[in-house]
Amino acid sequence: MKQKYDVLIIGQGIAGSCLAYLLLQQGISTHIISSPLKPNASRIAGGLIQRISGNFLSLPDLIQDHFDDAVSFYNNLNSVFKIPIIQNYPTFRILDSSQLKLWEKKCSQKRYSAYLPLNLSPFSINQKTHQAIKFNETYVVNTELLLTLFTNFFIKKNMLTLYTLQEHELTFKKDRVEFNNITANYIIFCVGSFLKEWSLFKNFSMTNSKGDILSLRLHNPEKQVIQSDKWLAPAEDNLFKFGSTYEQDSSLAPKKSNYYELCSSLDRLGFCDYSIHNIASAHRCTFYDYKPSMGFLSSIPQVGIFSGFSSKGYITAPSLAQQWSRTFPGIKTKELLPHRLNRR
Ligand SMILES: Cc1cc2nc3c(=O)[nH]c(=O)nc-3n(C[C@H](O)[C@H](O)[C@H](O)COP(=O)(O)OP(=O)(O)OC[C@H]3O[C@@H](n4cnc5c(N)ncnc54)[C@H](O)[C@@H]3O)c2cc1C
């Protein structure tokens, strides 16, 4: 007997999890197939949610548009799962000399004045003092915990099959998609950077970047976020994550040179008493215009994607999933439709 669903989602990272969870709330029957073998960028990510981002202290519209929805989505999950998934931490943003000038300039601009602190908060790490500004509106999602809670939730509801799907296993009919004993009206790819493995998306312009990240144990840790060109954030089991590197590299394994780059950043910040638990890496699925994509292909209308969250998936995916699930299968945010990604 065929199992019939409205939607089949491929990939259970933050994108697939949010979309499946929210479609379910709209009464849309959904099943997920997710690989137990392929790495999941969402587990590795720092889970930082901040308005001001990057070395240029910028305030991107994409973040402002989704920030509040993201925070309230995770706060709501705190009560659903009855465990803190998102937490607010004080954040020290260490500024080098050019960023100090930038900060002085931006402080006086109306757009930034609500978000940038007006005073410096000098900050010391083991007697090394840095010029820094302090933010109070930084949230950190416990990414490992959240993904595990979602996995357990979907398993309990019989909504998840752990399997690495291959393209030749899918059959596309005029009004549905079939795989083994599953038939669905729509299939939506939430496979992150693995989108490039599918010939369905071979014409998409992608500039994925790889990031390596350390998990470490600090002696005498304070639960706070510290940022320079890298960031340190509290994670699960009293560990901290320290990341991350950016490079164009298609390999899946972390690199020795990135390990040394991260360790020397820790040294420059003044950390001397820490032990490294592990190093992990993942690719950020990034389209040419650095915007995510959601919607169906014009060539095969039962095939959708929800992907391209680059380095901001924890901020943008929940709010976009909310928008899509409310109007499903239609879409309001037309500028994100995938046809824009086809290379001319
Ligand atoms: C080092 C690093 C740090 C980051 N830090 C942050 C941060 O602090 N804040 C933030 O907002 N974002 C951060 N990001 C970005 C964030 O991780 C991504 O935007 C987000 O995780 C993308 O989620 P996704 O669900 O699209 O992809 P993924 O999390 O990669 O999920 C894809 C899923 O698809 C599955 N899959 C792939 N192929 C198949 C197949 N053939 N069959 C079945 N399943 C398949 C994979 O196993 C995986 O589970 C960071 C990224 C990196 C690399």
The ligand as an SDF file (V2000), in Angstrom:
LIG
                    3D

 53 58  0  0  0  0  0  0  0  0999 V2000
   30.7630   26.7520   10.3650 C   0  0  0  0  0  0  0  0  0  0  0  0
   29.3930   27.3130   10.1850 C   0  0  0  0  0  0  0  0  0  0  0  0
   28.8600   28.1740   11.1670 C   0  0  0  0  0  0  0  0  0  0  0  0
   27.5740   28.7060   11.0160 C   0  0  0  0  0  0  0  0  0  0  0  0
   27.0700   29.5090   11.9970 N   0  0  0  0  0  0  0  0  0  0  0  0
   25.8260   30.0330   11.8480 C   0  0  0  0  0  0  0  0  0  0  0  0
   25.2730   30.8890   12.8520 C   0  0  0  0  0  0  0  0  0  0  0  0
   25.9010   31.1600   13.8760 O   0  0  0  0  0  0  0  0  0  0  0  0
   24.0170   31.3970   12.6640 N   0  0  0  0  0  0  0  0  0  0  0  0
   23.2840   31.1160   11.5390 C   0  0  0  0  0  0  0  0  0  0  0  0
   22.1550   31.6170   11.3960 O   0  0  0  0  0  0  0  0  0  0  0  0
   23.7760   30.2910   10.5900 N   0  0  0  0  0  0  0  0  0  0  0  0
   25.0310   29.7660   10.7080 C   0  0  0  0  0  0  0  0  0  0  0  0
   25.5400   28.9480    9.7380 N   0  0  0  0  0  0  0  0  0  0  0  0
   24.7210   28.6890    8.5510 C   0  0  0  0  0  0  0  0  0  0  0  0
   23.7330   27.5720    8.8140 C   0  0  0  0  0  0  0  0  0  0  0  0
   24.4270   26.4610    9.2950 O   0  0  0  0  0  0  0  0  0  0  0  0
   23.0010   27.2270    7.5300 C   0  0  0  0  0  0  0  0  0  0  0  0
   22.4060   28.3790    6.9800 O   0  0  0  0  0  0  0  0  0  0  0  0
   21.9040   26.2040    7.7900 C   0  0  0  0  0  0  0  0  0  0  0  0
   22.3740   25.2030    8.6230 O   0  0  0  0  0  0  0  0  0  0  0  0
   21.4160   25.6060    6.5060 C   0  0  0  0  0  0  0  0  0  0  0  0
   20.4470   24.6580    6.8410 O   0  0  0  0  0  0  0  0  0  0  0  0
   19.8550   23.6570    5.7860 P   0  0  0  0  0  0  0  0  0  0  0  0
   18.7590   22.9310    6.4660 O   0  0  0  0  0  0  0  0  0  0  0  0
   19.5580   24.3960    4.5180 O   0  0  0  0  0  0  0  0  0  0  0  0
   21.0740   22.6650    5.4150 O   0  0  0  0  0  0  0  0  0  0  0  0
   21.7220   21.4900    6.2840 P   0  0  0  0  0  0  0  0  0  0  0  0
   21.7140   21.8090    7.7110 O   0  0  0  0  0  0  0  0  0  0  0  0
   23.0420   21.1740    5.6670 O   0  0  0  0  0  0  0  0  0  0  0  0
   20.7450   20.2740    6.0850 O   0  0  0  0  0  0  0  0  0  0  0  0
   20.7130   19.5270    4.9030 C   0  0  0  0  0  0  0  0  0  0  0  0
   20.2240   18.1430    5.2470 C   0  0  0  0  0  0  0  0  0  0  0  0
   19.9890   17.4210    4.0360 O   0  0  0  0  0  0  0  0  0  0  0  0
   20.4500   16.0890    4.2070 C   0  0  0  0  0  0  0  0  0  0  0  0
   20.7060   15.5340    2.8940 N   0  0  0  0  0  0  0  0  0  0  0  0
   21.6230   15.9430    1.9750 C   0  0  0  0  0  0  0  0  0  0  0  0
   21.5650   15.1520    0.8800 N   0  0  0  0  0  0  0  0  0  0  0  0
   20.5930   14.2190    1.1190 C   0  0  0  0  0  0  0  0  0  0  0  0
   20.0780   13.1120    0.3700 C   0  0  0  0  0  0  0  0  0  0  0  0
   20.5480   12.8070   -0.8390 N   0  0  0  0  0  0  0  0  0  0  0  0
   19.1010   12.3730    0.9290 N   0  0  0  0  0  0  0  0  0  0  0  0
   18.6020   12.6540    2.1450 C   0  0  0  0  0  0  0  0  0  0  0  0
   19.0630   13.6960    2.8960 N   0  0  0  0  0  0  0  0  0  0  0  0
   20.0480   14.4640    2.3910 C   0  0  0  0  0  0  0  0  0  0  0  0
   21.7260   16.2530    5.0570 C   0  0  0  0  0  0  0  0  0  0  0  0
   22.0770   15.0480    5.6870 O   0  0  0  0  0  0  0  0  0  0  0  0
   21.2440   17.3200    6.0480 C   0  0  0  0  0  0  0  0  0  0  0  0
   20.6040   16.7270    7.1290 O   0  0  0  0  0  0  0  0  0  0  0  0
   26.8090   28.3920    9.8600 C   0  0  0  0  0  0  0  0  0  0  0  0
   27.3360   27.5270    8.8980 C   0  0  0  0  0  0  0  0  0  0  0  0
   28.6140   26.9820    9.0480 C   0  0  0  0  0  0  0  0  0  0  0  0
   29.1510   26.0610    8.0010 C   0  0  0  0  0  0  0  0  0  0  0  0
  1  2  1  0
  2  3  1  0
  2 52  2  0
  3  4  2  0
  4  5  1  0
  4 50  1  0
  5  6  2  0
  6  7  1  0
  6 13  1  0
  7  8  2  0
  7  9  1  0
  9 10  1  0
 10 11  2  0
 10 12  1  0
 12 13  2  0
 13 14  1  0
 14 15  1  0
 14 50  1  0
 15 16  1  0
 16 17  1  0
 16 18  1  0
 18 19  1  0
 18 20  1  0
 20 21  1  0
 20 22  1  0
 22 23  1  0
 23 24  1  0
 24 25  2  0
 24 26  1  0
 24 27  1  0
 27 28  1  0
 28 29  2  0
 28 30  1  0
 28 31  1  0
 31 32  1  0
 32 33  1  0
 33 34  1  0
 33 48  1  0
 34 35  1  0
 35 36  1  0
 35 46  1  0
 36 37  1  0
 36 45  1  0
 37 38  2  0
 38 39  1  0
 39 40  1  0
 39 45  2  0
 40 41  1  0
 40 42  2  0
 42 43  1  0
 43 44  2  0
 44 45  1  0
 46 47  1  0
 46 48  1  0
 48 49  1  0
 50 51  2  0
 51 52  1  0
 52 53  1  0
M  END
$$$$
